Amino acid sequence: MKIKYTTIIVGDMEESIKFYTELMGFEVDSQHNPLPGLRITLLKGEGETMIELIENADNEPGLYTFGFDVEDINATVRKLKDKGAKVTMEPITITVGKLAFIEDPNGVKIAIIQHS
């Protein structure tokens, strides 16, 4: 598994985009408005590094999760379960592939994603 992205809940999308593009050197990859009141911006850094910014009144600003990119999500989740991982969401189909969530001992959300 390799870390693919980090998700940050933001209070002000424009201010956050400006920070990550102008100060940190990321580029806007894509922007999405999947639901009213929900804005998502994907930023691309060096190599395959991505940051996902989400502006949503339902969540407090701050680090939300980080995601691992895998080849076979079902096999990976099964293997993690066998080793005792707490699976908080079984694999589901999303627009870019499949997504599942596990949680570390500190309650940190970890996304497992298989891109199609």
Buried (B, 14 or more C-beta within 10 A) or exposed (E): EEEBBBBBBBEEBEEBBEBBBEEEEBEEEEEEEEEEEBBBBBBBBEEEEBBBBBBBEEEEBEEBBBBBBBEEBEEBBEEBEEEEBEBEBEBEEEEEBBBBBBBEEEEEBBBBBBEE
